[in-house]
Amino acid sequence: MDEDFLIKELEYKAVRSSGPGGQHANKASTKVELYFDIANSTAISDRERERLIKKLSGRINQDGVLKMSSEESRSQHTNKEIVTGLFLFELKEALKRPKPRKKTKPTKASKIKRLKAKKKKAEIKANRKDPLKH
């Protein structure tokens, strides 16, 4: 995955930010929305595409487009940098391979603890029985 090639495939859209801000917020389109077409991207391999679709399914629409936005700053340029950084971070996190679990044997203490609990449970159940029916 080449970051420069990936960034060239991104689409940005500036829209009006929500919340307070008075005249500035009503006139300036400072919120930046980022769109990345995962389904048709040539910057990622098929294996990476599958992993991204699986991990980021909540942010991907039916057309296979990932949408992210930022309205943290009053500056459109800053919001564009923020959303691009967030996009690259999310992408790297989603593409990380999970570490394989190392198989371990139960310790002696855990075996003893399990058997004690098992014995106690059996004793409780045995006490429920009617002693005259033996």
N, C-alpha and C positions, 0 to 999 in steps of 0.2 A: 504494500500500500504506500503510494507516494503522496505525501501531504500537498505538495505544490499542484500536482495534477488533480488531486481531490478538490482543492479549493477553487480551481478553475471551473469545476462542475456545479458549484454552489450558486443558487439564485437568491438575491436579497430583495426585500420589498420594505419600503419605509411607510409606516402608517401612523395615525395619530395615537398618542399614548393616552392611557386612561388615568383617572385620578385627578387630584387638584393640580393647579399650576396656572390658573387664570389665563390671561391673554396669550402667553407663550405656549401653553399646552393646547390652546384652541387653534393656533395658527401653524405651529411647527409639527412636522411629522418626524418625531424623534424615536419612536419605537421601531425596532428593526426585526423583521421576520426572515428567517433563513429557511430555504427549501432545498432538500437534497433528494434527488430521484434515485433511490436505492435500486429499484427494479431495473432501470435502464443505464446504470452507471458503468462506465468502462474502467474506472479507477480502482475497482475492487474485484476480487475473484469471486467465483460462484460459491466457494466454501465460506468466504467472508460475508457474502451477501446473505446466505442462509443463517449464519450466526447473528448478524445484525437484525434481521427480520425477527428472529426468535427473541433476542434480548431487548430490542427497542420497540416491540409490537404496540405498546401503548401510545407511542408518538408517531406511528406510521398510519397514514390513511389507506383507503381501499386501493388507491392507484399506486401504492408503493412509494409514496413521497414522505420523507421525514420532515417534520416542521418543528422549528424551535424559534423562540423569540426572546428579546431583551428590551426592557424599558427602564433599566436601573438608573441610567444617566439622563441628563437633559440634552446631551449631545448625541446626534445620530451617528457620528463617526465612532465615538466611544462604545455605543451600543452595538455597532457592527463588529468591533474588535471583541467585545465581551461574548457575543453570541457565537462568533467563529471559534474562539477559545473553548467555550463550553461544548460546541459541536465536536471539536477534535478530541477533547477529554472524554466525552461520552463514547465516541467511536473507539478510542483506544481501550477504554474499560470494557466495552462490549466484546471486543476482539480478543481480550485476554483469555488464555486457556485456563480452565480451572485446574488447580493442582490435584493430581491423583491421590486418593486416600491411601495411606500406608496401613496395611493390615497389621493389627497387633493382637496379641493373646491377652485374655483377661488376667489380671494379677491375682496372686494367691489371696490377698486380702479381699478383693472383690468377689472371688468365688466363695470364700467363707461367709461374707456378708449376705450373698445371695442365698446360700444354703440355710443360714440362720433365719432369714425372712421366710423362706419356704417352710421350714420346720414350724415356725411360729404360726403361720397361716394354717397349716395342717392341724396344729393343736387346737386352734380356735374352732375350726370346723368339726373336729372330733368331739369337742365339748358340747356341740349343738345336739349331738345324737342322744337319744333316750337310752340311759344306762340299763334299763330293764329289758330291752329288745336284743341283747347280745346272745 
